[in-house]
Amino acid sequence: MDPLKKAARIAGSVYLSMVVTGPFSLIYVPSKLIVRGDAAATAGNILAHDTMFRLAILADLVGQVIFICLAVALYRLLSGVNKIWAVLMVALVLVSAAVGFVNTLNDIAALTLFRGADFLAVFDKPQRDALGMLFIRLHTQGIFIDEMFWGLWLFPFGLLVFRSGFLPRFIGVWLMINCFGYVALSITALFFPAYYGAAFKFAQPVLFGELAIMLWLLIKGAKLPTPSSALQPAVT
């Protein structure tokens, strides 16, 4: 297989692996365990499904590692297009991963409070549950902050795709629009939290840019450059 196609397929495969960890920790587990506005019910659900919650924490951590691996794979694929933009892309991914790693501590703190370690005996259970719910909420707010970087790294990525010549230009434009979609969602969560749900639904078509590039890399790979000699008429 051509090295360019191989690099594209590897990047697509790494991208696909994020589909396993992301939805599980960000959507499935919270929807099953967290009861909005009810600390006692949330604590009960998490203690009753302790393993599931721990798996969500693990999925968060593994997801950040995969994200870093994706950045490295895409750098290998696209650094030849423009090294400065490729370095910026990787740098923004590293910041996003760092925010994600630190944010996972909020879920660990919540689990510690709900379980009630010996040194927490000075707090009664309702107080521990309330504090645990606070850390759950902080984890959610951390995700909203990270959305800013989920968007920002897509701009240099999209620009590199657009300029590459071996990936579709329309997907490059889509990725750059996808960038502003995530940034807008992060700002909405900060200033207009009541409208976040509606904004997220409205932004769905924009956010599919990442799905498009993932499928293209996985299925199509990269378009091989046409040898210049093949484009010249034969000389007689």
C-alpha positions in Angstrom: 0.0 0.0 0.0 1.2 3.5 -0.8 2.6 5.3 2.3 0.2 8.2 2.0 -2.8 5.9 1.8 -1.4 3.8 4.7 -1.0 7.0 6.9 -4.5 8.1 6.0 -6.0 4.7 6.9 -4.1 4.6 10.2 -5.4 8.0 11.1 -8.9 6.9 10.2 -8.6 3.8 12.4 -7.4 5.8 15.4 -10.3 8.3 14.8 -12.8 5.4 14.8 -11.5 4.1 18.1 -12.6 7.4 19.8 -16.2 6.5 18.8 -16.1 3.6 21.4 -14.9 5.6 24.4 -16.5 9.0 23.8 -20.2 8.2 23.7 -19.9 5.7 26.6 -18.4 8.2 29.0 -20.0 11.4 27.8 -23.5 10.2 27.0 -24.4 6.7 28.0 -23.1 6.6 31.6 -24.4 10.1 32.6 -27.8 9.4 31.2 -28.0 6.2 33.2 -26.6 7.3 36.6 -26.9 11.1 37.0 -30.3 12.5 38.1 -30.3 16.2 37.5 -31.0 18.2 40.7 -31.1 15.1 43.0 -27.8 14.4 44.8 -29.2 11.5 46.8 -30.6 9.7 43.8 -27.3 10.3 41.8 -25.2 8.9 44.7 -27.4 5.9 45.0 -27.2 5.1 41.3 -23.4 5.5 41.2 -22.9 3.3 44.3 -25.2 0.7 42.8 -23.3 0.8 39.5 -19.9 1.5 40.8 -18.1 -0.5 38.1 -20.0 1.3 35.3 -18.9 4.7 36.8 -15.3 3.5 37.1 -15.4 2.3 33.5 -16.6 5.8 32.5 -13.6 7.3 34.3 -11.3 4.9 32.5 -12.9 5.6 29.2 -12.3 9.3 29.8 -8.6 8.7 30.4 -8.2 6.3 27.5 -10.1 8.7 25.2 -7.5 11.4 25.9 -4.7 9.1 25.1 -6.4 8.1 21.8 -6.9 11.8 21.0 -3.1 12.4 21.4 -2.4 9.4 19.2 -4.8 10.8 16.6 -3.0 14.1 16.6 0.3 12.3 16.0 -1.2 10.2 13.2 -2.6 13.3 11.5 0.7 15.2 11.9 2.4 12.3 10.1 -0.2 12.6 7.4 -0.4 16.3 7.0 2.9 17.9 8.2 4.1 17.9 4.6 1.3 20.3 3.7 2.3 23.0 6.2 4.4 22.2 9.3 3.5 25.3 11.3 -0.3 24.6 11.0 0.3 20.9 11.8 2.3 21.8 14.9 -0.5 24.2 16.0 -3.1 21.4 15.5 -1.1 19.0 17.7 -0.5 21.7 20.4 -4.3 22.4 20.6 -5.0 18.7 21.0 -2.4 18.4 23.8 -4.1 21.3 25.6 -7.5 19.7 25.2 -6.2 16.3 26.5 -4.6 18.1 29.5 -8.0 19.7 30.3 -9.6 16.3 29.9 -7.2 14.5 32.2 -7.6 17.1 35.0 -11.3 17.2 34.6 -11.5 13.4 35.2 -10.4 14.2 38.8 -13.8 15.7 39.4 -15.5 12.3 38.8 -12.9 10.6 41.1 -13.6 13.1 43.8 -17.4 12.6 43.4 -17.0 8.8 43.8 -14.8 9.3 46.9 -17.4 11.5 48.5 -20.3 9.2 47.6 -18.5 6.1 49.0 -17.7 8.0 52.3 -14.1 7.4 53.2 -13.1 7.4 56.9 -11.6 10.9 56.8 -15.0 12.2 55.5 -16.8 11.1 58.8 -17.1 14.7 59.8 -19.7 15.1 57.0 -23.1 13.4 57.2 -24.4 11.6 54.1 -26.6 14.4 52.7 -23.6 16.7 52.9 -21.3 14.2 51.2 -23.9 13.6 48.5 -24.3 17.3 47.9 -20.5 17.8 47.6 -20.3 14.8 45.3 -23.0 16.3 43.1 -21.0 19.5 43.0 -18.0 17.6 41.6 -20.3 15.9 39.1 -21.5 19.4 38.0 -17.9 20.6 37.8 -17.0 17.7 35.5 -19.8 18.7 33.2 -18.6 22.3 33.3 -15.1 21.0 32.5 -16.5 19.3 29.4 -18.0 22.6 28.3 -14.6 24.3 28.7 -12.9 21.4 26.7 -15.5 22.0 23.9 -13.6 25.2 23.1 -10.5 23.1 22.3 -12.5 20.4 20.6 -13.3 23.1 18.2 -10.1 25.1 18.0 -7.9 22.2 16.8 -10.3 21.6 13.9 -9.4 24.9 12.3 -5.7 24.1 11.5 -6.8 20.5 10.7 -9.5 21.7 8.3 -7.0 24.1 6.7 -4.5 21.4 6.2 -7.1 19.1 4.7 -8.2 21.9 2.4 -4.7 22.6 1.2 -3.5 19.0 1.0 -4.6 18.1 -2.5 -5.1 14.5 -1.5 -8.2 15.0 0.7 -11.5 16.6 -0.3 -11.5 20.4 0.0 -15.2 20.5 1.0 -14.4 18.4 4.1 -11.7 20.8 5.0 -14.2 23.7 4.8 -16.6 21.6 6.8 -14.0 21.0 9.6 -13.3 24.7 9.8 -17.1 25.4 10.2 -17.2 22.5 12.7 -14.5 24.4 14.7 -16.8 27.4 15.1 -19.7 25.1 16.0 -17.9 23.8 19.1 -16.6 27.2 20.1 -20.2 28.6 19.9 -21.5 25.7 22.0 -18.8 26.4 24.7 -19.7 30.1 24.8 -23.4 29.2 25.0 -22.8 26.9 27.9 -20.9 29.7 29.7 -23.2 32.6 29.1 -26.6 31.1 28.1 -26.7 27.7 29.7 -30.5 27.5 29.4 -30.2 27.4 25.6 -27.4 24.9 25.4 -29.6 21.9 24.6 -31.3 23.8 21.8 -28.0 25.1 20.5 -26.5 21.5 20.5 -29.4 20.2 18.4 -29.2 23.1 16.0 -25.4 22.5 15.6 -25.6 18.8 14.8 -25.2 19.1 11.0 -22.1 21.2 11.5 -20.6 18.8 14.0 -20.7 15.9 11.5 -17.6 17.3 9.9 -15.5 15.0 12.0 -17.5 12.0 11.1 -17.1 12.9 7.4 -13.3 13.1 7.6 -13.1 9.9 9.8 -15.1 7.9 7.2 -13.1 9.3 4.3 -9.8 8.5 5.9 -11.0 5.0 6.8 -12.7 4.1 3.5 -11.0 6.2 0.8 -7.7 6.9 2.4 -5.8 9.6 0.5 -6.0 10.4 -3.2 -2.6 9.5 -4.8 -1.0 12.4 -6.7 -1.0 11.9 -10.4 2.6 11.7 -11.8 3.4 14.8 -13.8 4.7 12.7 -16.6 1.3 11.2 -17.1 -0.2 14.6 -17.6 2.2 15.6 -20.4 1.4 14.7 -24.1 3.9 12.3 -25.7 6.6 14.0 -27.8 7.1 12.6 -31.2 
